[in-house]
Amino acid sequence: MASNNWRNSLHTFVDETNQIFTITNVPPIINMSPISDSEFLTNFNSGSVLRPRLSIQSLPELPFVLHRDPVGDPLLSRLFLDPATIVLAHFERGWALPENIRNAWIRLEKGLLYVSELLLTSTERSSCGASARHAIRHHEHWPPPEDFGYRQAHESAHTAKRSILRAHLAFRLLVARCSLAIALWLFPGADEGHGLPRRGITHYDADPDTFVPEWVSFLRRERVPDSWIDALCDSIITDFSINLRVGTIVDPVECGWFAILPVLRAANIPVFVIWRNKSIVQSAASSPLMKSFSPRSLTEVLLALQHPPIGKPRIVTLCRGDETRPLPDYSAFDGSTPPFGPYQRPHELRTEFLRRRERYHVDQARQETQSQMQWRQQRIADADAGLPPFRRSRVYLWVQAQLIYPDLPPQWLKYDYRYPISPSAYRSLWMVHPPHCRQYDPYFDEWDFWFPPEWEQSREEGTDLDPDIVASRSKQRVPQTEGAKNASEKMVAATVWDEQDLLIPTPQDRQIRTIDFLPNDHLQAWYGLSVADMRTYDEVNYSKWAKGLWNHFSQMSSQFPSGEAIQKCIAGWTWAMLEGSWDSPALAFTWDLDKRHPMYLLRAEATDPRNVISMDHHQAPVRQSERDDIARWVSVTFRKDPVTQSWSLFTSAMGALLLVRRIHDAQTSLDALLILIGAGIPCRTGILLPRPPSPIPDMLAPSVRLLRLPYRKRGERPSLTDYDAYCQRVLELSRRPYLRAAWLKGGIVWRILMEVTGSFPSENVTTSLPHEVVQGPSAAVEHYSVITVDREGSSFYDDELSLAELDIISGVVRVYTGIGAQTEDVSWWPKHHAWVKGSSYTGIWTSLDEHWFQQRLKNIYEGEAHPLNSHEWREALRKRKTTRSLATVVEKQSWDFTYRNFALPSLSTS
């Protein structure tokens, strides 16, 4: 994604009346509403909330209003409906919201009110200190949704819908109030000189792996349930990324918010400052705080005056120094192709997509196995019974593209866009979508939701609300007594616990599936160990490694050859390999890389694999934070590879020789890739580039929900519900296109993804894997990482996971150490680097690995296993050192063998 750093800089521009403005945290589109408080309250409509307005002495939450609906947010999806078109329920007392939606709204309102009030009334202990609280302590907030009567039954459907519409808007402002409260804890206020603070000394700029956000620590001390805090951490409520919120207009002459301006700026809230005359600009220069918001020079102001807004749609010119920038800038868009979602074609409408997918069903029904048919029929029965989607199902919401892309060209605003939904939002969306607005496809196990055709998703102006919407604001707010606060706390805490049913439903697909292994196949395919003659030799030590022989290969005894004679030969091979005795007769009839072996891999009487496969050898770059154990890669190319294939296959030396041994199953790089993924062997699909790829314009990349790790108290043991929440996070992460990199990592990352997603490529790799895994690097070039050392000015690049994403996959939980806000990592599964450095890692997934994984998973489901820290994982993975040592020796010999026999003649030895 292109950097948005320029948006944080101060820019100057003018409006149609040549009024001078400065702006920091530039939004996608500038659409201001510079009206006063009195005008705002008398001419209020829902559209005016979505534009920054002139702020004086009230409603400090308005800058934090989200400028578009939170699509797929776990907490807020229950609000993602059209209040004007919702189907009401008719009760004996009158018309009202359906009971399930009403209860969900009540729980959400109570939780947001409690958390926001708790944080707002305790900001003396936050980063911004008392100054920010004092700046807004007398400012009124918008009334809570309950005040507008959505909980009650009404005499007519019209009255009920009007009440729901008002409450829905009040929820939008309540969400903003909660974001304001968290921002006051997360970001610092003005320093002692009333200027902007230095970022280097603030907590929000600290290492997130070390410090817990202050608001999280505070809510834990106040005994707010973990489920609610985790939900807030995962919600857009606590996401302060650029381009999310409406912002505010500040008049330097009269504004009661000066103390929180640094908070707004740090939280990426657009801050417009109106400069009515030159004298105001000059006086601002003497204020350390306002100086940072004032025009940088007279030249910049004159340049802005020369570029007033033009065109339809309206284009505003931003000026900084002697440079100008149009906003919005549509030049980055390809004018021929609108945005489109997963599996959707460009320009394709929802109805066209559903019809096209329906045509595939005849072929799918003909090709499916008996077990697949039974599974499909069960899913159909569950859907017909009205059950909501299971967590492994995929759910998509059809919306207009403008909800996903903030500054889309006008001609594409109304285009259909298929947006993927996170599992934690499934039940909320299910609840607010009537049956005629959802459809299930059992062949793909996918749900598609949409809204009634009459729902207008863009409400720039919005529906005017009656003046009495603000009637309750005239009442003076009564501070809560301590007793009332405690009573509210108990009520809210009970309600928050109920949120688990909506956010983390008990999965119906919790099951343990085992990978099947063919006896003896592992020894031959991976180690090249093939016993052709069982004779023994006096100079070979057959007893040294004979005890527990299968453990040296990370195998279960049931998967290991059982005959005494063959085990003796294998023990002799193990001794020769670990001793480095390459001339030993123990290798002559046991190892297919030994020229004396009857089945030598390059024997003259067999088809030469070099006529089918060519290889090249590459050094992997040294990383500051090592993510893999592979320091060298072997690129494998097949003669039958299509000329249109843009990527090259990379794997370990042992992986490359496994492909040679299975050459009848692998005729192309795609065949080979499927084999490697099916066995859990690390591999990459690199594309050759002369330099790191340029990020795509940020407008073209749909925003993704931030996934954060949960925090727990010291000594608190995460529950099975926490494990279910972890699985939901991994599922959501796995559906991002560049997460194909997780399938290519092999090892524990590969196995976790298999278990959580229910895709078992080891059984049927062609039907189980997501199709994007085998398509080569994704289009998300911002997630590319170099996989080979630069050679002749170019390197190979492929999708890569960040350390934070690897932590999510391993199930990291931050646990307080008891030293301030410091935490340590514990995880449900070992981290990737811990796994590859473990003594039992052999570079492939083995039957012993699988046995261990199944036993731990069973213990987790039975509540007998809990997350471990790094030391505990080191001990848990400390098995026989011989296992790792043996695999390392074979890998080294495999590298030398492929280098001597398969390397290109022009290969450099570097």
N, C-alpha and C positions, 0 to 999 in steps of 0.2 A: 504494500500500500504506500502511496506517495506520502511523504512527510507533510504533516499539517502544522509544522513549526511556524510557518509564515502567518498562520491564523492567530497565533498568540501575540504577535507583534502589534505595536500601535500603528494605526492607519488613520488618515484624514480623508473626509469626503464631504460633499454638500448634497442637500436635497433639492427639490424643484424650486424652492424659494431662496436658494443660495444661502441657506442656514448652514453654518459650519458645525460638523460633528467629528469626534474622534471615536474610534472603536478598537477594543481589544477582544480577543477570542471571537474572531469574525465568524458569523453564522453562514450557512450555505446561501441564504437569500436574505437581503435586508428589506424588511417590511415593517416599519415602525408605526406606532400609534401615539404620537406625542400629545396626550390629553391630560388634563388635571384629574385629581382625585374625584372632585365633584362631578365632572363630566363622565368619568368612568363609571361611577355608581348609578347615575341616572340613565345613561345610554348603554348599559352593560349588555353584551351578547357573548356567546361562547367563542366567536371568532376573535374578539378583542383580547381574550386570555392568551391566544396564540401569537400575539404580537407584543414586542417590548413596549412598555408604556412609561410615561414620565412618573417617577416615584417621588413621593413627598413624605407622608407620615403614616402610611398604613400598608397592610398586606405585604410584609417583607418576603413571603413565600413566592410571590408572583414571578420573580426572575428564574426560579427553579422549575417552572412549569415545563413539562416535556412538549416539544413543538410538534410531535406526532405520536400516534397511539403506540403503546409498548407491545409490539407484536410478539406473542409467545413468551412473555415474562411470566415466571412461575407464580408470583404473588398477584400480579395485576391482570392476568388473562381473564379472570372472572368478570372484569370490567370491560373486556374487549367485545362490546356488542353495540348495536344501535338502539338507544333508548326509545327512539321514535317508532321503531318497527318491531319491537319485542312483543312476543305473544304473551299476553297477560293471563293470569289464572283468575277464575271467578270463584270466590268463596262465599259463604253464607253472609259474611259481613260486607262484601263488595269486591271490587277489583284490586288486584295487587300483583307484585312480582311473584313468579313461581316460588314455592317454598324453598327449594334447594338453592336457588340463586339469592333469595333474600337472606337466608342464613349465612351463606358465604360472604355476602356483602357486610353483614353485621359483624362477623368475625374479623374481617379485614379492617373495618372502620375502628373497632375497639383496639385492635393491635396497633394500627398506625397512630391513633390518638394517644395511646398510652406511651409508646416509644418516643414520639415527638415531644410530648409534654415533659417526659422524664429528662430528655436531653436538653431541651430549651431552658428548663428551670434549673439546670445544674452546670451551665457553661463556665462558671468560675473555675471549674476543674479541668477545662478543655484547653486545646492549643490556643484558641483565640482569647481566652481569659474573660474577665468581667466586662471589658470595654464593648465587646460585640453584643453581649446580652443587654447592657445598659442602653446601647444604641437602638434596640428594637423592643425593649421590655414594655413600653407603653403602646406599641403598635398593635392594632387589632389584627386578628387572623380571620380568614373566611370561616363562616359557620360550618360546623361538621355536617356531613350528609344526613344524619338523623333529623336535623332541624327542618328538612324539606319533605319529610313524611313518606319516604320510600318504604319504611317498615310497616306502615299502616295500610288497611284496606280503604278504598275510596268508592264513593257512590257511583261514579261513572268511569268508564275506561279512559276517557279524555283526561279527566282530573288525575287519574293514576299515572298516566303516561307523562303528564306535565310534571308531576312530583318526581318521577323517576329521572326525567331529563335534568331537573335541577340537582338532584342528588348525585347524578353521574358527573356533572360539572364540579360539584363540591368535592367528590372523590379526587378529581384531577388536582384540585388545589390542596387537598389533604396530603396527597402523595408528594407534592412540591414542598409542603411544610415539613414533612419527614426528611426530605433531602436537605432542606435548609438546616434542620437540627443536626444532622450528621455532618454536614459541611463545616458547621461551627466547631465541631470537635475534631474534624480531620485536618483542617487548614488553619494556619495562624492568622491572627488579626494584625493590625498595624503595630510597628515597633514603638519604642518609647518616644522617638522623635516624630511619631505619627506618619512615618513613611512606610513604603513597602518593605516587608521582611526579607531577610536573606534566605533563599531556599536551602542553602547548605546546612542550616542548623535546625530544620524543621522535621517533625516526626513523619509527615507525609512523604518526605523525600528520602526516608530511611530505607534500609534493605528490608523488603517485605518478608524475607525468610527469617529475619531475626526479631522483628518487633510486631506486636499485635496492635491494630488500630485502637486508639484510646477509647473510642465509643464502644467498641466490642468489649473491652475490659470493663468499662463502666456498667454496661447492661448486664454483664455476667455478675458483677458485684451486687447489682440490684435484683438478681435472681430472675431475669427474663429467660424463659426456656431456650435451650439450644436450638430447637427446631425453628423458632422464630428468628433468632440471630442468623442462623445459616441461610434462611430464606431471604433475609434482608441482604446478606452478603452476595447472594446470587441474583439479586434483583437489580433492575435498572435504577432503582431508587438510590443505590449507593455507587452507581457508575457515573463518574464525572469526566467522561471523555468529551472531546470537542464535538460540536455539532448536535448536541442532544437537547439543549434547553433554550427557552425563549430569550432570556436576558432582560435588561432594564435600561431605561434612559435616565441619566443623572443630570440635574441642574446644579452646577457648582455653587450657585447663590443660595439656594434653599434645598437642602437634602438632609434627612435625618439618618442616612445610612453610611456616612463616611467611614465609620469604624469597621463596617463589614465589606467595604470595597475590596480590600486585599483578599478576603475570603472568596468573593465572587470571582475575582481575577484568577486566583489559584484553582478554583473549581471549574475553570473553563466556561464560565457563564459570560455571554456577550455583554459587555459594558459599553453603552453608548453615552457619550458626554456631549451635551449641547453647549456651544460657546456662542452666546448671544451677541457679544461685542468684544472689541479689542481689550478694553480695560479689565474684563473678567479673565481673559487669558493672561494678562500681565500680573494680576493679583494671584492667580494660580501658581505662578512661578515661585512665589514666596512660600508656598505650602509644600512641604516634602511629599505629602501624599498626592495632591492633585497635580503636582508637576509631572508626575509619571503618566498622567492621563491627558495632558494638554498637548496641543500641536507642537511638533518638534521644531518647526521653523516657519517663518513667514513665507519662505519660498514654497514650502509644502502646501500652505493654505492657498497661495495664489495658483498653484498647479491644480488644486482641487476645484477652485472656482472656474477654471477653464474647462472642466470636465463634469458638467452637471449630468444627472440621470437622463438616459435616453431610451427610446424604443419600447416596444411591447412584444414580449414581456420586458419589464423594467430592468435596465442594466445600470448598476451603480459603479462608478470608478473609484477605487481605493488608491490613495497616494501615500507613498512613503519615500522620503528623500526626493529624488528626481525620477522615481519609477512609478508606473501606474499599473493597475491590475483590474480588469473587468470582473464584476460579480453579479450574477453567476457567470462562469466561464464555460460555455457550451462547446468550445473548440476541441475539448478532449474526447468528445463523444463521436462515435462512428454514426453518421446520420442515417445509415441504412438499417441498423440493427438495434431494436429496443432491448432492455434487460429481460432476461428470462431465467426461471428457476430450475431446480434439479429435474432432469429428464423432460423438461419442457422445451419445445422448439421455438426459435425466434418468431414473433408475431402470433404465436399459437394461443387461442382462447381456451378457457377452461373446458368448455363444451367440446371443442375440437380435440383437446388432449384426452378427455375421457373416452371419446369415440375411438380414437386411435389406439389407446391401450386395450380397449375391448376387443379389437381385431386380433390381438396376440393370443387370446385365450384358447382358441381352437388348437393352435400348435402346442401351447403349453399343456393342455389337457392330454394331448396325444403322447407327449414326451415324459410326463411325470411318472414316477414309480408308484407302487401300491402304497408305500408308507407316506409318500408326499401327498397322495390323494386323500388318505385318511386324515392327515394333518390339516389339509385345506378344508375338508368337510367339517372338522371340528371348529376351525376358525369361523366358518360360515355360520355354524350353529351359535357360537358365542355372539357374533355380530347380530344375528336375527333375534337373539334373546335380549338385546339392548345393553350388552356389557360394553363398557368403555374400552378404548384401546389398551392393549398390554404394552409394557414398556419396550419390548423388542420390536413392536410394530413401528412403522414410520408414519408420521402424521404431517400433513401439509395443509397450510391455510392459503386459499386463493385471495389475494388482496390486489389493490391497484399499486402499480410500481412506485408511485409517489410516496407510499408509506415506507418503502425500503430505501429509496434513493432520495436524499433531501433536496438536491438541486438538479432534478431531471429536466431535460428540454420539454417544453410545453406539449409537443406532439406525442409524447410518450406517457404523459401523466396518467391516463386512464387505462393503460395496457394491463392485462392480467399478469400476475406474477405468482408463481408457486413457491411459497415460503416454508422452509422446514421448521417444525416446532419441537421444542425440547420436551423430553418425556415428563419432566416435572410440571408441565403446563397442560398435559393431555386431559386430565379430568376437568380442569376449569373450562377449557374450550369446548369439551364435550357437553358440559352443563349449559352453556349459553348458546349452543347451536341446535336448533330443532332438527328432527330426523330428516326433513326434506332438504336440509342444507348440508348433508354429509353423505359420503358414499364410501363403501369398503370394497377393496379389490383383494380377494383371498389369494390370488396367484402371486402377487407381489407383497402381500401382507402390508398394504398401505391404506391409510384413510385420507380422504380429501374433504376438507371443510370449506364452506364458502358462506357468503352473506346474502340475504335477500336482495334481489335486483334493485329494489327501491332504496337501499341504504346508500346514502351519499357519503363516501369515505373522506372527501375533502370538504372541510367546513372552514374555508378561509374567513368568511364573514360570519357564518354560523346563524343559528336561529335566535332571534331576539327573545330575551327572557322578560317576563313581566317585572315591573318595578318592585313588586312586593317580594321578589327573590332576596332582596337585601333588607327586608324588614327586621329580621332578627338581629341584624348587626347593630341596630340602635340600642339594644340592651347592653348594659354594662356587664362585662364578664366578672363572675364571682370567683375569686381564687379558691382552689380546693383546700379543704382542711386536711390535716394529717390523717384523720380517721377516714375521710372520704377517699384520700389517695390510696390508703392501704386496702380499702374495700375494692377500689378500682383495680389495684394491682392483682388481687386474688381473682377477680372476674376475668381480667385480661389474660392472666397466666393460664387459666383453665381453657379459655378460648384458643390461645395459641397452641396448646397441646393438641387440640382438635385439628389444627392445620396439617398435621402429619397425614391424616386420611386423604387430604386433597393433594398435598405436595409430594408425599412419598407413599403412595398406596402399596399395600403388600402385593408383590408381583404374582401373577398366576403362572409365570414361566420359570419359577425357581426350580431348577432341576440340575442334576449332576450327570454330565455325559463324559464318557471315557474315550480317549483316542485309542484305536486298536493298532497294534504293531505286529508285523509279520516276524515269526521266529527266524533268527539268524540273518535276516535281511540287513540289519543295522551293521553287523560286523563286516560284511562283505562290501556293502555300498559305501559306508563311511570310512572304514579303516583299510579297505582293500584286503581284508583278512579272509583268505579262502584256502582251506586245508585240502591239499591235493594228495598228500602222502603222510601217514601217521608214524613213520619211522622216527626213532629218537637218536640223540647223539650224546656221547659222553661229555663233550666240552660245554654242553648247554646246561644251565642251572634251571631245572624245571620246577624246583620246589619253592624258590624265593617268592614268587608271586602267585602261587597256586591257591592259597587260602582266600576265600571270598573273591574268586577271580572275576566274577560278573561285576563286582563293585568298581573295578578298575575301568570298566567301560560304561559306567553309569547305567547298568542294566538290572532288571529284575531277574532273579534266578530262574523264574518260569520262562523267561524269554531267551535264556542262554542255552547253548548246546549242553546236553546232559551227559553225553558219553565220557567216560574217564579218559579214554585215549585222545579224543579230540580236545578235551580240556587241557590235557598235558601239552599238546602241540601249541595251543593258544598261550599257555603259561610260558612256554619256551620263546614264542614270538614276543611276548611282553618283556621278558628278560632281555632279549637281544635289542629291542627298540630302546629301552630305558638305559641300557649299557652303551648304546651307540655302536654295537658290534655289527656293522653292516655286512661283513663277510661271513657271519655266522651261518652254519647250515640250517639253523632254526628258521631262517627266513626263506630258504630256497623253495620250500613247498607250502608256504603259508601266506606269502605276501605278493600280491599281483603287481607291485612296483619293482620287484626283484626280477632281473632278466633270467634267472635260473628257473623261475616258476613256469609250469606248463601253460598257465593261463595269463602269462605276462601281458600287461595292458597293451603293449605295442608289438606283440608277437607278429612275425612275418606272415604266418598262414592266415591271419584274421584280417578283416577289413580295417584299414588304417583310419583311426578316428580323425587324424589330421586332415583327411580329405573332406571332413564334414565340419569340424570345429577348428577355429583358430583362436589364439589367446594372446593377450598383452598384459604386462605387469605394471602396476602403478603403486606409488607410495601415497598413503593417506596423509593429510595434513595433521600436524600436531595441534591439538586444541588446548586452550587454557583450562577449560572444564571438560574433561574427557567424557565422551558419551558412548563410545564403543571400545571394544578390545581389539578391533581390527586395525592394524597399522599398515597393512598392505592389501591391495585388491587385485584380483585377476579379472580382466574383462574377457568375456566369452562371446564370440561371434559365430554364427552358423551360416553355412553357404546358402541355405534356403531362406534366410531372412529377407523379407520384402524390402525393396529399395525405398519404399515410402516410410519405413520405420525410422523415427527420429532419435530414438534412445538406444543406449548400449547397456548390456547386462554386466553387472559386477557382482562378484561373490568372493568367498574365501578360496584358498587353494584347494582345501579338502572339498568344498562345494563344487569347484570346477571339475575335479576328478570324479565326483559322484555323477555329474552329468555325462562324463565320458563313459562310465560304467553302465549308464542307463541311456546310451545313445539311441537305442531303438525306440525309446519313448520320447526323446527330445530331438526334433528335427529343425526347430526354430528357437529363437530367443524367447518367444512367448511360451512355447512348450516348456523350456528350461525354467523360466520364471515361475510357472505354475508348480513345477516339481519342487523347486526350492522353497516356495511359500508353503506348500503342502507339508514339508518336513520341518518347518521352523528354522531354516538356515538363513543367516543374514545375507541380504543381497541389496542391490541398488539398481536403479534404472536411470543412468546419467545421460544428460545431453551436453554436448561439447559447446562451450561458449568462450569467446575471447576475453570476456570480463564479466563481473557480476551483473545479473540482469537488472534492467531499470525497472523500478516499481511502476505499476500501473496507476493511472490517476485515481485518486481516492473516491471520486464520484462513481467510478465503475465497480467498486467493490462493496457489496452489501455488508453492513455492519454485523458483527457477530456478538452474541452475548458473552460478557466476561464471565469466566468460571473461576471461582475462588475456592481456596481450601478451607475446610472448617477448623474452628478452634475449640479446644476442650480444656477443662480445668485439670490441674495436676491431680493424679490419682483417679480421675474419672474414666471409666471404661466405656468406650463407644459401644453402642448396641447394634443389634441386627438391623434395626431401622436405619441406623447410620450407614451400615453396609449397603442397604438398598439405595440410599441417597447417593452413595459413591458410585454404584453401578449406573445410576441415571446420569451422573456427570460424565462418565466414560462413554456412555451411549451417545450423549449429545456431542461430545468431542469427536467421536468416531465418524460422525456424519459430515464432517468438514472435508472437502476434497483432498487437501494436502495431508490429512491423517492417514492416507494410504501408506505413508512412511512408517507407521506403526506396524503394519503387516510385514514390511520388509526388514524390520529389525531382528526378527527371530526371538528366541529365548522367552523370557517371562513376559515381555511386552506383547509378543505375538500370542502367547497362550491366554493372557488376560483378555485380550480383545476377542479371541475366539469364544471364551466362556461368556463374556458379557453380551456380545452381539448375537450369539447363537449360530454364528457362521463357522462351520468346521471344514476348512479347506483340505484337511488331511483325509476326509471321507470322499468328498466330491468337489475338487477345487474349482471346476468350471462353473458349477451352479451355486456354490456357497459364497464365493468371494464377491464383494461389491465390484461392479464392473470397472470403476475408476482405478482400482488397484493395479490393473494390468494394462492401463492405457498410457503408461509413461508419466513423467512429471506433470503435475497439475498446472492450471493457469495461475495459481497463487504464487507468483514469483517472489513475493516478499518473504515466503517461507522456504526459499531455496537455500541450500548450503553447499559449499564446495566439498567434493568427496575425493578428489585426487589433487596431488601437487601439480602446480603449473608446469606444463611441458610445451615448449615452443610457443609461448604466449597464450595458451588456452588451457582450460580445466574443465572437468566434468562437474555438473551440478544436478542435484535432485532435491525433492522435498525433504524437509527435516523437521523434527520435533524440537521445541524448546525444552529447557530443563523443567520449566513450570508445567508444561503439558505432560512430560514424563512423570512428574510428581502426581498429577491428577490420575494418570493411568495406574500408578502403583498404589493409589489410595492413601496419600499422605494426609495426616491430621496434625495440625500444630497444637502442641501441648505445652502449657505454661511450665517453666522450670522452677518457678518460685523466686526468681531473681528479676525483680521489676516486671517489665512486660516481655521479657525474653522467652522464647519458645524453643523446643526441640521438635524434630520431625519423628513421628512414628507413622507406620504405614501398614495397611492390610497385607500387602505383598511386598517383596523386596524391590528396591529401586533397581532400575536397569543396570547402573554401573556396579551395584553390589552383586547382582546376579552374574554378570559376565566375569567378575573377578573372583567368584566363588570357586572353591576347590573342585566342585563336581561339574563345572561347565565344560562341555566338550565341543561347542559350536553347533550342536544340533539338539533337537528335543528328543529325549530318550524315555524309555519305559520307566526308569527310576524317577526321572523328573515328573512324569505323569502320575505315578503312584503318590509321590509327595504332594503334588498339587491337589489331587483328589482328596487325600486325607485332610489337608488343611482346609479345603473348601467345606468338607463335611463338618469339621470342627467349628468353622465360622457359623454355619447354619444351625448348629446345635448350641451355640453360645459358649463354646469351650475355647475358642481362639480369639485373640484380640490383637490389635496393631502392636508392632515391635519397633524399637528404635534401632539405630544403625549398629550398635554393639550387639544387641540381641540377634539381629539378622546375620551378622558375621558369624556368631556362634552357631546359629541354626543352619547356615549353609556350609559350615566347616565339616567336611566329610573326609574322604580319603584324598590326600594331596596327589597320590599316584594318578588319579583320574585326570586331573588337569595337566599334570606333567606328561602323561602319555599322549594326550590330545595335542599338546604343544609340540612334542617331538614329531608326531605324524604330520601336523600342519607344516612344520619346517621342511620335512622331507618332500611333502607334496608341492610346496612352493619351488624347491630346487628341481623337482622332476618336471613340473610344467614349464619352468623357465628354460631348462635344457632342451626340452622336446617340443614345446608348443610356441615358445616366444617368437615374435617376429624377428627376422634377421637384423633389422635396423634398431632394435631395442637398445636404449641406453642402459648402462649398468647402474645409474644413479638411483 
